[in-house]
Amino acid sequence: MCSDVVVSRPHYDSRAVAQGVPEKDHLVEVPQPSSGLATAGYRSAKYTPTEWFSNYQNLLQQAGTNCHEATSLQRASRTLYQDTDASTFKTQAEGTRFLGERLQEIHYWKSELQRHIEQLLADTESLVAVKTRLEKALDATEIPYAIATDNLNCRARRLGADLVRDTVEEELFKEVDLIRSVQALLKRTTAQVVSQIKLNREAKHTLEMDWSDKYQAYHFDDHSGRHSNMSSDTQHHPSSASMQEQVSSHPSWTKFTQDNLSKAVQEEQATNSLRALVEQVLQDTAEDLRVQCSSVDRAFSERCVELNEAKTQLNIQLKQLLEQIGAQEKNIVALQQAIHNKEAPLRVAQSRLYLRSLRPNMELCRDEPQLSLEGEVKQIDAILASLHQKLSKARESLSRLEESRMVLEKDINCKTHSLFIEREKCMTHRKRYPTTSALSGY
């Protein structure tokens, strides 16, 4: 038999250990050793009735406590999942409603973007058409410029006194200056149109990028709004609820689109103003060129009338001059004949005087016949001197008449040449002047 004393086993609270409660120290009552060794085996490892009852009561109490706690937990759990079900359903319904409102807002802004994109596209196409008109109008001004410079070059080949800086030449110089000014204006306007087309395309590209982003966002939000608890394509994304970096706020999101639309509206207004300006420029330049063309044509017509009248007067004067030349030639012939006719009487008178000068002695007397013959000779000499003087003057007059005839004929030739240049070269060429429609770019 072992003589060691057997003590009772300490009570071990497994629930306290499971709950992390530190185990209380128990005072172990050590029974007094029996005086006899024969009963030692019956006493070892046994509880006392008090311990048994205490353990029994503890078990009942612990079971009751656990049941109460379980009942409370079940009641709280039931309340929790009922409340959370309602809260989750409400939150999900609000999320769905917010997604619907968001879809409406995105659709509104997307529609606005689409409308302004189409407007910018139409404005850009209209500006391209306007640019084409400006280029055609600029090309059309080359014809008037060539006509005006050709007119100036042709008129520079006028002859003599007709090479004058007249009204036609002044109007032609005005036309050349006007055409150069119009060409410079059309080039500047074309540059403005090209710049506005570039700005419109940049604004349109910005709107298209914004529209594309909203299209994708609408697709994602629409797909999100169609998700339900019965959807089979949902799955867990734990990190999706975390705040993403560089996320825009709703005011900044709205302001971004509003700024883009404001820029588009600004470019649309600028396009409308520029298009109206181009229309006015094309109309004014075409009218100015046609008005100046009419002024030049009118100056040409007036100049041709002047030249024709001058030529007519010169021809009349030439006709009269030719008549005078003919008459003067006849006069010269008559004077020559008169001088020739006086030769015989002069010879007769001089012969008589010569023969009578041969009379001898006292017969050489200044008698009446002698005096008559001397008077006759003097008279014939005076007549011949007068006739020779008239003949000389007639010849001088005829020479002057011939010079005048040559001058008149030369001037008539100049006038004829000038009329040919004005009518055949210049005015005929000016019939190719572009119409108002062509000068407007059509």
Secondary structure, 3 states (H helix, E strand, C coil): CCCCCCCCCCCCCHHHHHCCCCCCCCCCCCCCCCCCHHHHHHHCCCCCHHHHHHHHHHHHHHHHHHHHHHHHHHHHHHHHHHHHHHHHHHHHHHHHHHHHHHHHHHHHHHHHHHHHHHHHHHHHHHHHHHHHHHHHHHHHCHHHHHHHHHHHHHHCCCCHHHCCCCHHHHHHHHHHHHHHHHHHHHHHHHHHHHHHHHHHHHHHHHHHHHHHHHHHHHHHHHHHHCCCCCCCCCCCCHHHHCCCCCCCCHHHHHHHHHHHHHHHHHHHHHHHHHHHHHHHHHHHHHHHHHHHHHHHHHHHHHHHHHHHHHHHHHHHHHHHHHHHHHHHHHHHHHHHHHHHHHHHHHHHHHHHHHHHCCCCHHHCCCCHHHHHHHHHHHHHHHHHHHHHHHHHHHHHHHHHHHHHHHHHHHHHHHHHHHHHHHHHHHHHHHCCCCCHHHHCCC
